Amino acid sequence: MEDFTKPAEDLSKEAAEYAELRLQKIKLRTVKDLSTVLGRFFGMLVLLITVMTAVITAAFGCILVIGEEIGSYAAGAFIVAGIFCIAAAVLFAFRKKLFRNTFVRLFIKLFYDNNE
């Protein structure tokens, strides 16, 4: 009778082992994808902070130069603010093409890329 139940026991052990291996694979892939996403996110955050610092410094310099040329620092500040408003309007107008579609493609590539 023991020979009769031996294949069923082996099959159940192998099925449990297979399920455990699949679970480990899912965990590893999740960790890999999450670390990739977070790495890119923090990299982009550092880049964004650096670029913002440079833009603010350049804007302040433009305010000083324009203000000196026209004789009023306040007018220079308003001119630079107007340039920023125009740039923001252009970015807002093209937000879907520039940002949304780009991020959708990025996440699809990250999560559904099959380089296993």
Summary of the structure (lengths in Angstrom):
residues: 116
radius of gyration: 28.5
end to end distance: 43.6
largest distance: 103.6
contacts: 243
relative contact order: 0.05
helix: 93%
strand: 0%
